[in-house]
Amino acid sequence: MFKPIAIIAGEPNSISSEIIFKSWKLKKRYKHKPLLIIGSIKILNQQKNKLKYNLKIKKIDINFKKKDLQGSTLPVYNVDYSQKKPFEKISKNSQKYIFKCFDIALKMIKEKKILGIINCPISKEHLFTKKHQGITEFLSRKANKIGNEVMLIYNKKLSVSPLTTHIPINEVSKKINKSSIVKKVKIINNFYRKTLKKKPHIGILGLNPHNFSKLKINDEKKIISDAVKQIKKNKIKTLGPISPDTSFMLYQKNRLDVLFGMYHDQVLSPFKALFKFSAINITLGLPYLRISPDHGVGENIIGKKIANPSSLIESIKFFNNLN
């Protein structure tokens, strides 16, 4: 059955349109499934002209056909939004527009019109009123899957996943518990086996330096070690707890596919230093596949035509793994 990928244009005042244009211009260089954009045609045309990209944009409706997505013209499902200049300062003005784009994409998912969604970068600080929320948490709530969401930053050589996502560091230890670790590692394992047809080897990191703490409640001994034992009983290939400071040095030696950490920057900071733009952000635990480029809005390079489209291209290419 014909099912394209829907790309949500994201924050209008960002590098989103630039990486869309670049990915579209380069599309003959990589294999991909049919795709469409959900966003403002008016803004995309303004930004296309500002950035001096020679490409045409066409409007498609909800009943698009395969032929509508073929050819060299960029197909866009229009969502009304306007501003005076092609690029302006990021603010809360685009909130309703971005949420409407997501609502349309989720409606297409529900009606089985698309294979999955890719959302281009958004500014969490301006989009969400609730503290410490990101797209991962937002979509899990929309799908009634709160607590099942898993952030997987994926690369063929190594992927990483944090137990906790967008929370302050002083709240991390309060959120670490055996059941959450076991549940999320199971979700990662199932994703690898069903989608990638691979039995993953998952390394689980401790929390404290050298996995050592003098506190009465020792996270590594009382929680993480017990979680690893439980995971192994489920016949999931697991190693841990691993000392966080050596984990990225030893993943090749131990032939690990995934490093599962306790908090966001514990695994994302070294991972991004290693893989830069060759990684993508996949939300697991949803009833559909959601991916985004593994970078932000690029506020300091908006409109400069120097944004790297590699992560968006890798996001598009990942859908080739799906039947």
C-alpha positions in Angstrom: 0.0 0.0 0.0 1.2 3.5 -0.9 2.2 5.4 2.3 4.5 8.5 2.3 6.4 10.1 5.1 5.1 13.4 6.5 7.6 16.0 7.4 6.4 18.7 9.8 8.0 22.0 8.9 8.7 22.8 12.6 9.6 26.3 14.0 9.3 28.7 11.1 12.0 30.9 12.5 14.7 28.3 12.4 16.9 26.3 10.0 14.0 24.0 9.4 13.1 25.3 5.9 16.8 25.3 4.9 17.4 21.7 5.7 14.1 20.8 4.0 15.2 22.6 0.8 18.7 21.1 0.9 17.3 17.5 1.5 14.9 17.9 -1.4 17.6 19.2 -3.7 19.8 16.2 -2.8 17.0 13.6 -3.0 18.4 11.9 -6.1 21.5 11.0 -4.2 19.7 8.8 -1.6 16.9 6.2 -1.6 13.8 7.3 0.1 10.0 6.7 0.2 7.6 9.4 -1.1 7.3 12.3 1.2 5.2 15.5 1.8 5.7 18.6 3.9 3.1 19.9 6.4 3.6 23.6 6.8 2.9 27.1 5.6 3.4 27.4 1.8 3.5 31.2 2.2 6.4 31.1 4.7 8.2 28.4 2.8 8.0 30.5 -0.4 9.3 33.6 1.4 12.2 31.7 2.9 13.0 29.9 -0.4 13.3 33.3 -2.1 15.3 34.7 0.8 17.7 31.8 0.7 17.7 31.8 -3.1 16.8 28.2 -3.7 15.6 27.4 -7.2 12.7 25.0 -6.5 9.0 24.9 -6.9 6.4 24.3 -4.3 2.9 22.9 -4.9 -0.2 22.6 -2.7 -1.7 19.2 -2.1 -4.9 18.3 -0.2 -5.8 15.6 2.3 -6.8 13.2 -0.5 -3.3 13.2 -2.1 -2.4 10.5 -4.6 0.9 8.9 -5.3 1.3 11.0 -8.5 0.9 14.2 -6.4 4.2 13.4 -4.6 6.2 12.6 -7.7 8.4 14.9 -9.7 10.7 17.8 -8.8 8.1 20.0 -7.2 8.0 20.0 -3.4 4.5 18.8 -2.2 3.1 20.7 0.8 0.0 20.3 2.7 -0.7 23.9 3.6 -1.2 25.2 7.2 -1.9 28.9 7.3 0.7 31.1 9.0 2.2 34.4 8.2 4.7 36.9 9.5 6.1 40.2 8.1 9.6 39.0 7.4 10.9 35.6 6.0 12.8 35.1 9.3 12.0 36.8 12.6 13.1 36.3 16.2 11.8 33.1 17.7 8.8 33.7 20.0 5.6 32.1 21.1 3.8 33.5 18.0 4.2 30.2 16.2 2.7 28.0 18.9 -0.7 27.4 17.4 0.7 26.9 14.0 3.1 24.2 15.1 0.5 22.4 17.2 -1.9 22.5 14.2 0.8 20.9 12.0 1.2 18.1 14.6 -2.6 17.6 14.8 -2.8 17.3 11.0 0.1 14.8 11.0 -1.6 12.7 13.8 -4.9 12.8 11.9 -3.1 11.4 8.8 -1.6 8.7 11.0 -5.0 7.8 12.4 -6.4 7.6 8.9 -3.5 5.5 7.8 -2.5 7.9 5.1 1.2 8.2 6.1 3.9 5.8 7.2 5.1 8.0 10.0 6.3 11.5 10.8 9.5 13.5 10.9 9.3 16.8 12.7 11.9 19.5 12.0 13.4 21.4 14.9 11.2 23.3 17.4 12.1 25.5 20.3 10.9 23.7 23.4 11.3 26.9 25.5 8.8 28.8 23.4 6.5 25.9 22.3 5.7 24.4 25.7 4.3 26.1 28.8 5.0 23.1 31.0 8.5 22.9 32.4 10.9 20.2 31.2 8.6 19.0 28.4 9.7 18.1 24.9 8.2 16.6 21.8 8.8 13.1 23.2 6.6 13.8 26.2 4.1 15.8 24.2 3.4 12.9 21.7 3.3 10.3 24.4 0.6 12.3 26.2 -1.3 12.7 22.9 -1.2 8.9 22.3 -2.1 8.1 25.9 1.2 6.4 26.3 2.7 8.4 29.2 5.5 6.5 30.9 6.1 4.3 27.8 7.9 6.9 25.8 11.6 6.2 25.1 14.1 8.6 23.5 16.5 6.7 21.3 19.3 8.6 19.6 20.1 6.3 16.8 23.2 5.6 14.7 24.0 2.3 13.0 27.3 2.0 15.0 25.8 2.9 18.4 22.6 4.3 19.8 22.0 5.9 23.2 18.9 6.3 25.3 18.4 8.2 28.6 16.0 6.9 31.3 15.1 10.5 32.2 14.8 13.2 29.5 14.2 16.9 30.0 14.5 17.3 33.8 17.0 19.2 36.0 20.0 17.2 37.2 19.0 17.5 40.8 15.8 15.6 40.1 17.4 12.7 38.3 18.1 10.3 41.2 14.4 10.6 42.4 13.2 9.3 39.0 15.5 6.2 38.9 13.6 3.0 39.7 13.9 -0.6 38.7 10.5 -0.9 37.0 11.2 2.1 34.7 14.6 0.8 33.7 13.2 -2.7 32.9 10.2 -1.3 31.0 12.2 1.1 28.8 15.0 -1.5 28.0 12.3 -3.9 27.0 10.8 -1.3 24.6 14.3 -0.7 23.1 14.8 -4.4 22.7 11.4 -4.9 21.0 12.1 -2.0 18.6 15.4 -3.5 17.5 14.0 -6.9 17.0 10.8 -5.9 15.2 12.0 -2.9 13.2 15.7 -3.6 12.6 15.5 -7.4 12.7 18.4 -7.5 15.2 18.9 -8.8 18.7 20.6 -5.8 20.4 23.3 -5.9 23.1 22.4 -3.2 25.6 24.8 -1.6 28.0 23.3 0.0 31.1 25.2 2.8 32.8 25.3 3.6 36.5 24.6 7.0 37.9 27.5 7.9 40.1 31.2 8.4 39.2 32.8 5.0 39.0 29.4 3.5 40.0 30.2 4.3 43.7 28.3 6.2 46.4 28.6 6.3 50.2 24.9 7.0 50.5 22.7 4.5 52.3 20.6 4.1 49.2 23.2 3.2 46.5 21.6 3.5 43.1 24.0 1.0 41.4 23.6 -1.7 44.1 20.0 -1.3 45.1 18.3 -0.3 41.9 20.3 -0.6 38.7 22.0 -3.9 39.4 18.6 -5.4 40.3 17.1 -4.0 37.1 19.9 -5.6 35.0 19.3 -9.0 36.7 15.5 -8.7 35.9 16.3 -7.7 32.3 18.6 -10.7 31.8 15.8 -13.0 33.1 13.8 -11.7 30.1 16.5 -13.1 27.8 17.7 -9.6 26.7 21.4 -9.4 26.1 22.5 -6.8 28.7 25.7 -5.6 30.3 25.9 -3.5 33.4 26.0 -1.4 35.4 28.8 0.1 33.4 30.9 2.9 34.8 29.7 6.0 32.9 33.2 7.5 32.4 34.5 4.5 30.4 31.3 3.5 28.6 32.0 5.2 25.3 35.5 3.9 25.2 34.5 0.3 25.6 31.3 0.0 23.5 33.2 -1.4 20.5 35.1 -3.9 22.6 31.9 -5.1 24.2 30.0 -5.0 20.9 27.2 -2.9 22.3 24.4 -1.6 20.1 22.9 0.7 22.7 24.1 2.6 25.8 21.2 3.2 28.2 22.0 6.0 30.6 20.3 7.5 33.6 19.9 11.1 32.4 20.0 13.2 29.2 23.5 14.6 29.0 25.1 11.5 30.4 24.7 9.8 27.1 23.9 12.6 24.6 26.9 14.8 25.2 29.6 12.2 24.3 27.3 10.7 21.6 27.0 14.0 19.8 30.7 14.6 20.1 31.3 11.2 18.3 28.5 11.2 15.7 27.6 14.8 15.1 25.0 15.1 12.4 24.9 11.4 11.5 22.3 10.5 14.2 18.6 10.8 14.5 16.1 11.1 17.3 13.5 8.3 17.4 10.6 8.2 19.9 9.8 4.6 20.8 6.7 3.5 22.7 4.2 5.2 20.3 1.7 3.5 18.0 3.6 5.0 15.0 7.1 6.0 14.1 8.3 9.5 14.9 11.7 10.7 14.1 13.4 14.1 14.2 16.9 15.4 13.3 19.1 15.2 16.3 19.8 19.0 16.6 18.0 22.2 17.5 16.7 25.2 15.7 20.1 26.7 15.0 19.1 30.1 16.1 22.6 31.5 15.5 22.7 30.4 11.8 19.1 31.1 10.7 19.1 32.4 7.1 22.8 32.0 6.6 22.5 29.0 4.3 25.1 27.0 6.2 22.9 24.5 8.0 23.8 20.8 7.7 20.9 18.7 6.4 22.5 15.3 7.1 20.4 14.5 10.1 17.2 15.2 8.3 18.4 13.1 5.3 19.2 10.2 7.7 15.7 10.6 9.2 14.2 10.2 5.8 16.4 7.3 4.9 15.5 5.4 8.1 12.0 4.8 6.8 13.5 2.5 4.2 13.9 0.0 7.0 10.1 -0.3 7.2 8.0 -2.4 4.9 
